[in-house]
Amino acid sequence: MSSYLTPILLLLASNVFMTFAWYGHLKFTDRPLWIVIGVSWGIAFFEYCLQVPANRYGIAVFNPAQLKTLQEIITLVVFVAFSVFYLDAPIKWNHLVGFGLIVVASFFIFLD
């Protein structure tokens, strides 16, 4: 079980860093762009330190399409939480429906 769980947990952690790197600066629009780019790259370094091992371990138990699908679903979950709790931006019903359809579509990726 841990061989399946390890890449998922690493992808979850890497997505937290990725989401902050990509969207965290939106709370600091008064800062110069060159500074937020540098900070984002610094945060992204830690994201890659988790994401690369996640894919390396993950390929042992998932095929590439499944691994990418896990990444996308985890990204959506982390993004929704980030949007609501960090950016104070509500997620509307149509966002949830759209994200839900992506999750439903991912079901087919995992069929044998």
LOKEMI-266129 format. One record per residue (C-alpha): x, y negated, z negated; chain; residue in three letters; residue number from 1. Coordinates in Angstrom, 1 decimal, decimal comma. Last residue first. Layout:
// residues N
+--------+--------+--------+------+------+-----+
!     px !     py !     pz ! unit ! code ! pos !
+--------+--------+--------+------+------+-----+
!      X !      Y !      Z !    A !  Ala ! NUM !
...
+--------+--------+--------+------+------+-----+
// end
This chain:
// residues 112
+--------+--------+--------+------+------+-----+
!     px !     py !     pz ! unit ! code ! pos !
+--------+--------+--------+------+------+-----+
!   -8,0 !    1,7 !   17,0 !    A !  Asp ! 112 !
!   -9,9 !   -1,4 !   15,9 !    A !  Leu ! 111 !
!   -7,8 !   -4,1 !   14,2 !    A !  Phe ! 110 !
!   -7,9 !   -6,6 !   17,1 !    A !  Ile ! 109 !
!  -11,7 !   -6,2 !   17,3 !    A !  Phe ! 108 !
!  -12,2 !   -7,5 !   13,7 !    A !  Phe ! 107 !
!  -10,2 !  -10,6 !   14,7 !    A !  Ser ! 106 !
!  -13,2 !  -11,8 !   16,7 !    A !  Ala ! 105 !
!  -15,3 !  -11,8 !   13,5 !    A !  Val ! 104 !
!  -12,6 !  -14,0 !   11,8 !    A !  Val ! 103 !
!  -12,6 !  -16,3 !   14,8 !    A !  Ile ! 102 !
!  -16,3 !  -16,5 !   14,6 !    A !  Leu ! 101 !
!  -16,1 !  -17,4 !   11,0 !    A !  Gly ! 100 !
!  -13,8 !  -20,2 !   11,7 !    A !  Phe !  99 !
!  -16,3 !  -21,7 !   14,2 !    A !  Gly !  98 !
!  -19,2 !  -21,1 !   11,8 !    A !  Val !  97 !
!  -17,2 !  -22,7 !    8,9 !    A !  Leu !  96 !
!  -16,3 !  -25,7 !   11,0 !    A !  His !  95 !
!  -20,0 !  -26,0 !   12,0 !    A !  Asn !  94 !
!  -21,1 !  -26,0 !    8,4 !    A !  Trp !  93 !
!  -18,8 !  -28,8 !    7,4 !    A !  Lys !  92 !
!  -15,4 !  -28,6 !    5,6 !    A !  Ile !  91 !
!  -15,0 !  -31,6 !    3,5 !    A !  Pro !  90 !
!  -11,9 !  -33,7 !    3,6 !    A !  Ala !  89 !
!  -10,5 !  -34,4 !    0,1 !    A !  Asp !  88 !
!   -7,0 !  -34,1 !    1,6 !    A !  Leu !  87 !
!   -5,6 !  -31,9 !   -1,1 !    A !  Tyr !  86 !
!   -8,6 !  -29,8 !   -2,4 !    A !  Phe !  85 !
!  -10,9 !  -29,6 !    0,7 !    A !  Val !  84 !
!   -8,4 !  -29,7 !    3,5 !    A !  Ser !  83 !
!   -5,9 !  -27,5 !    1,7 !    A !  Phe !  82 !
!   -8,5 !  -24,9 !    0,8 !    A !  Ala !  81 !
!   -9,7 !  -24,8 !    4,4 !    A !  Val !  80 !
!   -6,2 !  -24,8 !    5,8 !    A !  Phe !  79 !
!   -5,1 !  -21,9 !    3,6 !    A !  Val !  78 !
!   -8,1 !  -19,8 !    4,8 !    A !  Val !  77 !
!   -7,5 !  -20,8 !    8,4 !    A !  Leu !  76 !
!   -3,8 !  -20,0 !    8,3 !    A !  Thr !  75 !
!   -4,5 !  -16,7 !    6,7 !    A !  Ile !  74 !
!   -6,8 !  -15,8 !    9,6 !    A !  Ile !  73 !
!   -4,2 !  -16,9 !   12,1 !    A !  Glu !  72 !
!   -1,3 !  -15,1 !   10,5 !    A !  Gln !  71 !
!   -3,4 !  -11,9 !   10,2 !    A !  Leu !  70 !
!   -4,2 !  -12,2 !   13,9 !    A !  Thr !  69 !
!   -0,5 !  -12,6 !   14,8 !    A !  Lys !  68 !
!    0,4 !   -9,4 !   12,8 !    A !  Leu !  67 !
!   -2,5 !   -7,5 !   14,4 !    A !  Gln !  66 !
!   -1,4 !   -8,5 !   17,9 !    A !  Ala !  65 !
!    2,2 !   -7,6 !   17,1 !    A !  Pro !  64 !
!    1,3 !   -4,1 !   15,8 !    A !  Asn !  63 !
!    1,1 !   -3,7 !   12,0 !    A !  Phe !  62 !
!    2,9 !   -1,5 !    9,6 !    A !  Val !  61 !
!    6,6 !   -1,8 !   10,4 !    A !  Ala !  60 !
!    6,0 !   -5,1 !   12,3 !    A !  Ile !  59 !
!    4,9 !   -6,6 !    9,0 !    A !  Gly !  58 !
!    8,3 !   -6,3 !    7,3 !    A !  Tyr !  57 !
!   10,0 !   -8,4 !   10,0 !    A !  Arg !  56 !
!    7,0 !  -10,6 !   10,4 !    A !  Asn !  55 !
!    6,9 !  -11,4 !    6,7 !    A !  Ala !  54 !
!   10,7 !  -11,7 !    6,7 !    A !  Pro !  53 !
!   10,5 !  -14,5 !    9,3 !    A !  Val !  52 !
!    7,5 !  -16,2 !    7,7 !    A !  Gln !  51 !
!    9,0 !  -16,6 !    4,2 !    A !  Leu !  50 !
!   12,3 !  -18,4 !    5,1 !    A !  Cys !  49 !
!   10,4 !  -20,0 !    7,9 !    A !  Tyr !  48 !
!    8,1 !  -21,8 !    5,5 !    A !  Glu !  47 !
!   11,1 !  -22,8 !    3,4 !    A !  Phe !  46 !
!   12,6 !  -24,6 !    6,4 !    A !  Phe !  45 !
!    9,2 !  -26,1 !    7,3 !    A !  Ala !  44 !
!    9,3 !  -28,1 !    4,1 !    A !  Ile !  43 !
!   12,6 !  -29,7 !    5,1 !    A !  Gly !  42 !
!   11,2 !  -30,3 !    8,6 !    A !  Trp !  41 !
!    8,2 !  -32,0 !    7,1 !    A !  Ser !  40 !
!   10,4 !  -34,2 !    5,0 !    A !  Val !  39 !
!   12,4 !  -35,3 !    8,0 !    A !  Gly !  38 !
!    9,2 !  -36,0 !   10,1 !    A !  Ile !  37 !
!    7,7 !  -37,8 !    7,1 !    A !  Val !  36 !
!   10,8 !  -40,1 !    7,0 !    A !  Ile !  35 !
!   10,9 !  -40,8 !   10,7 !    A !  Trp !  34 !
!    7,2 !  -41,7 !   10,7 !    A !  Leu !  33 !
!    7,7 !  -44,5 !    8,1 !    A !  Pro !  32 !
!    5,5 !  -44,1 !    5,1 !    A !  Arg !  31 !
!    2,1 !  -45,9 !    4,8 !    A !  Asp !  30 !
!    0,3 !  -42,8 !    6,3 !    A !  Thr !  29 !
!    1,1 !  -40,9 !    3,1 !    A !  Phe !  28 !
!   -1,9 !  -38,7 !    2,5 !    A !  Lys !  27 !
!   -1,6 !  -37,4 !    6,1 !    A !  Leu !  26 !
!    2,0 !  -36,4 !    5,2 !    A !  His !  25 !
!    0,7 !  -33,1 !    3,9 !    A !  Gly !  24 !
!   -0,7 !  -32,0 !    7,3 !    A !  Tyr !  23 !
!    2,1 !  -30,1 !    9,2 !    A !  Trp !  22 !
!    4,7 !  -29,5 !    6,5 !    A !  Ala !  21 !
!    2,0 !  -29,0 !    3,8 !    A !  Phe !  20 !
!    0,2 !  -26,5 !    6,0 !    A !  Thr !  19 !
!    3,5 !  -24,7 !    6,8 !    A !  Met !  18 !
!    4,4 !  -24,4 !    3,1 !    A !  Phe !  17 !
!    1,1 !  -22,9 !    2,2 !    A !  Val !  16 !
!    1,3 !  -20,8 !    5,3 !    A !  Asn !  15 !
!    4,6 !  -19,3 !    4,2 !    A !  Ser !  14 !
!    3,0 !  -18,2 !    0,9 !    A !  Ala !  13 !
!    0,1 !  -16,5 !    2,7 !    A !  Leu !  12 !
!    2,4 !  -14,9 !    5,3 !    A !  Leu !  11 !
!    4,6 !  -13,5 !    2,5 !    A !  Leu !  10 !
!    1,6 !  -12,1 !    0,7 !    A !  Leu !   9 !
!    0,3 !  -10,5 !    3,9 !    A !  Ile !   8 !
!    3,8 !   -9,2 !    4,8 !    A !  Pro !   7 !
!    4,1 !   -7,5 !    1,3 !    A !  Thr !   6 !
!    0,6 !   -6,1 !    1,2 !    A !  Leu !   5 !
!    0,8 !   -3,6 !    4,0 !    A !  Tyr !   4 !
!    4,1 !   -2,1 !    2,8 !    A !  Ser !   3 !
!    2,8 !   -2,5 !   -0,8 !    A !  Ser !   2 !
!    0,0 !    0,0 !    0,0 !    A !  Met !   1 !
+--------+--------+--------+------+------+-----+
// end
